[in-house]
Amino acid sequence: MKAKAPLGDLSAEKLDIGDLVGWKEWDPDESLWILNIGLIIDIYVAKIGGREVKMLEIAESKTGKHKKDVMPVSVEVISKVSKKNYR
């Protein structure tokens, strides 16, 4: 039997560690969506409800805090990391 790819795998394929991304979160106190910006520092697989799911860990630019368990489908790339070799 063929193993299923983790949920979110197709969205994660377009992302790289070091990409600058944005995502929105609902602020119930202000009753509005807040735009967050940060750098992807890890792309990993978590097990949720028995299913493997691709997740991101992002360093938020505003606070510097690490935000884990962000689904790749919920982020928008602002700037791709350069693939140049600087040696």
Helices and strands as residue ranges (DSSP letters): H 9-13, E 20-27, E 32-48, E 51-60, E 66-70, G 72-74, E 76-79
